[in-house]
Amino acid sequence: MPVCAWAANPAAGATPNAGSPPGGVYVGYYQEDPITNPEDPTMGSVYLNLPASDSSFSGSMYFTYVGCQSSNVGTIAGVKKAASLNASWSGTLDGTQQKGSVDGTYSAAKGAYSGTFTVAGGKQHIDIPSCISYFIAPKGTFELFAVGKNTPSNFSVSLSGNSVSWTPPGGAMMTLVFVLDPAIASSGQGNATMWQTLVMGPQGAADLSEARLVSGHPYVIAVGAADSKFRRLSFASKSFTAP
């Protein structure tokens, strides 16, 4: 968010749970709440490295969109219990210290986790002169899928050189594109999201040259589209090796 190879080993003392969802790296997106933050309710990348049984987990939310920003990462740490996730996150967003909660559940029917996150500091305005001005939403939602999971099943992404393309779903208004390093994600150390961007409107391509990928290194590309009401229309991810 191929996952089987990254499946996390249960932590020492972890309790096996026959009803627990599969472990491994899950990738997806967070969506800032459009009601409390109507100005710029942004999508962004999120991933979790989940154990196969009841135990602790880690992951990251990524908040960097333009080159003039510093690398803004929210580090997630929590506990998986059966189909539930309970966690907190903290990090620095353009010079401001932020933290909040992350809670979710697994749906076997969808093969995905979904839930909510909060920002303890509430809604905030961030202004970086000559770079970017935006609002931090006080809350939002997230959805996570195993790597290689496409929803709907006919939505997919293609790669050619430094270009990624997809067929935009009807009504697409904003599409999140990001690249993940699976080795970092499965290690639980550091931030695995190498780069992300937002493609506005019904476009179906993005240039990966700014991601500065290392030739011959394995990565995961993910693409998720939302409509004008900031509802997810599609999401897909796939493993690839940088040319």
N, C-alpha and C positions, 0 to 999 in steps of 0.2 A: 504491500500500500504509500513451483519455485519457492513458496514459503517454507515447505517442509525442510529444506536445506538450512533454513535459518532458525528453526524451532529452538526456543530457549530451553535449556535444561532446568527442571524444577529445582528451586533453591533447597538447600539442605533443610530437612524438617518439614518440607511442604506437604500438605495433606492431599492425597489423590482424591479426585472427585469425578465420578463417572459421568456426571451431568455437566461437567465443565467444558466450555468451548475449546477448540484446538488452540494451542499456543503458536507463537511465531510473530513475525513483524506484520502489523496491520497499518495500512496507509489510507489517508483520506483528507478531509478538509474540515475546517471550522467556518462557521458563518456567523458574523456579528449580527445581533438582533436589529432588524430594520425598524422596529417600533420605537425602541428607546434611542436608537442612533440612526435617524432617517437621513442624515447628511451624507454618510459614506459607509454603509454596512458592508464591509469587505469580507471576501473569502480568503483563506490562507491555508497552508499545509499543516498537517499534524500527523504524527505516526506514534505508535506504541510498540514496544517489544514485550509481548505477553508470555507468561509461563504457561505450561500445559496443565498445571493444577493450581490450587489455591496458594498464592505466594505474591511477593512484591513484583512490581514492574516499573519501567521507566519509559520515557519518550520525550518528544519536544513539539512545541507549536512554534511556527516561524513567522516573523512579522516584518521581514525585510522585503521591499518591493523595488526600490530604485537604487542605483549605484552610489548616490551621494549619502545614503543612510549608512549608519554603522550596522553591524550584524546583530539583529534583535531576536533573541531566542527565549522562549518560555520553557523552562525545564519542568517536566512532569514526573512526579513520583507518587506511587500509590500501591494499593493492594487489590488483587483480583480474588473474588470469592464466588465460586460457581459462575453464574452468568453476569455478575455485577462487578463494576469497576468503581472504586472510590479513591480519589487522588487529589493532590494539590499541585499548583504550578507556581513558579516564580521566575523572574528574570528582569533584565533591563531593556526598556523600550525607549530608544532615542534619548538616553540619559536619565530616564525616570525609572524608579524601582517599582515593579508591579508584582502582584500575586493574586491568587484566587483558587477556586475549586474546580474539579473536573469529575463528573459522575456520569456513568453510562451503564447500559445493559446490552446483552447479546440477543439477537433474534435469529433463531435457527432457520426460520422461514426465509429471511433475507440473507443469511450468512454474513451478517454485519453487526458491528456495534454502533449504537447511537446514544446521544445524551446531551448534556448541557455543560457549559462552563460559566464561571463568573469572574469579575474583576473587582477585587476588594475595594479599590479606590474609586469605583463608580465611573461614570462617564467623564472623560477628560479631553481637553483640546491640546494637541501637540503641534508646535510650529517650529520648523527648522528653516530659517531664512535662506532663500535661493535654493531650496531643496524640495521640501514637502510640508504640507499642512493637513492635518487630519484629526479625527476624533477617535478615541478609544471607546468602544462600546462597553456598557456595564455588564453585559452578558451575551450569550450566544448559544449556538448548538454545534454539534459535530457528528460526523459519520465516518466509520472506518471499515475497510475491506481488506481481505487477504490480497496479496500481490497476485495479479493476473485475473482478478475478479472484475467483470464488466457488468455494469447495470445502466440501462437494460442490456441484455445479452448481445444485441446487434450493434452496440456502440463500441468502437475500437479506435486505437491510435496506430499510426504508421510513422516510421522513421526513415529518413534518407539523408545521409550526411549529418549536417548540423540543423536539419529541419524536422520538426514534428508536425503531423497533420492529422485531422479528424473531420468527420462530417458533422457540422454543427446541428444539434437537435433543433426542432422548430421552437421559436420563442427564446432562443439563447440570447442573453443580454450581457453576461459576464462569464468568462471561462478562466479558471485557474490552471496553470501549467507549472509543474515543479519536477525537480530531479533529486532523487534520494540515493545516498550511498548505502547499499544494503549491509556491507561489512561493519560500518559504524553503527547502523541501526541495531544490528543483532548483538553488538558488543556491549550496548548499554552505556557507552562512554562517548561523550561529546554530542554535537549536533550533526545529524545525518543529512539534513536538507541542504543541498549544495546551492540551490538557486530556485527562485520562483518568480512568476510574472502573472499579470492579469491581462487577458485579451478581451477588449470590449466589443460588444456588438456581435453580429452573426458571422464572425470570422472563423476559419478552420485551420489556422497554421500559426506556428511560433518559431522563432529563430533561437537555437540553443547556443550560439557562439559565445554569448556573454556568460554562460555557465562555466566556462573554462574547464571542460571535462578533460581527463587524462586519457590519451589514446590507449586502448587495450584494457581499460578498467571497466568492471561491471557496474551498472547503475540501474535504477528503476525510474521510468518516466511515468507521470500521472497527469491526467487531464479530467477536470470536472467542470460542468457547465450549469449555470443557474439562470432562471428567467427574471423578468422585471420585478417580480415579487420576492426575489431572492430564495426561491425554492429550487432544490437540486433537480436538474433534468437528467443528468447522466454523469457517470464516473467510470473511468477505466485506467488500468495501470499495466505495465509490462516491463519485463527485464530486458536489458540490452547491453551491448558492449560498445563503448565509445570508439568511433572510427579513428 
